[in-house]
Amino acid sequence: MTPKDFSFKVTLPADPEGATVVALIAGHAVENAGLDGAAGAAFVERVRAAAKKALTGATPRAGCLAVIAAADGHITVTVGSESVSQSLPA
């Protein structure tokens, strides 16, 4: 695992408020991966919107899996069936 090559998972309750948790995790991930400034902030906001959509539609009590990963020059956050990806700086 390196700052630009990592993967981790978290299971969240099916509650749209969990989008804030996913956005916080994404914020740490983009900071560690070197994506900062406007690009990092925009990515985190896209992640928040995708997470809110996924967690709003998730089956109650089933929870929802979020995967945060960086590899091959991209960072990707997937929550349920919603996914957001961004190129990382070289």
Secondary structure, DSSP 8 states (H G I E B T S, - for coil): -BTTBEEEEEEE-S-TTHHHHHHHHHHHHHHHHT--HHHHHHHHHHHHHHHHHHHHHS-TTT-EEEEEEEETTEEEEEETTEEEEEE---
